Amino acid sequence: MRQEEKTELTRERILQAAMREFGTNGYAATKVNTICCKYGIPKGLL
């Protein structure tokens, strides 16, 4: 898999995780740390 493909997959994974949390908790109540811990995304990627 090429680097561009990996980057796009990672981006989609982050966006999907964020949208799930926003839908569940609302924008104001969603924390970056929650997204990172719950979905196994390193904070450095955000």
N, C-alpha and C positions, 0 to 999 in steps of 0.2 A: 504494500500500500504506500502510495506517495505521501510526502509530508503535507501537501495541500489537502489531500483527502482526510488525513488524520486530524488536521486543524479544523476542517469543516465538521467532522463527526464530534469533536470535542465541543465546538461551538453549539451545535444542535443539542448535545447532551446538557450543557449548562442552561440553555434557553428553556428546554423542556422542564428541567428541574425547577427553575425559577417560576415558570408559568404555573406549575402544579402548586407550589407554595403560595403564590399570589392568589390563586383561585381558592385555596383552602383558608388562608389566614388574612388575606388582604395585603395590599401593598405596604401600608404603614407598619403592619405587625411582622412582616417577613424580615428575617435577619440573614445576612450573608453567611454567618457562622452556621446557621441552621441548614441552609442549602448545602454548604460544604460538608458538614458532618453527615447529614441524612443521605446524601447521594454520592459520597466518596469523591468529592471534587476538591483538589488542593486549592487553598486560598490564593496561592500565587497565580492561578489561572484567571482569577477574577480581578 
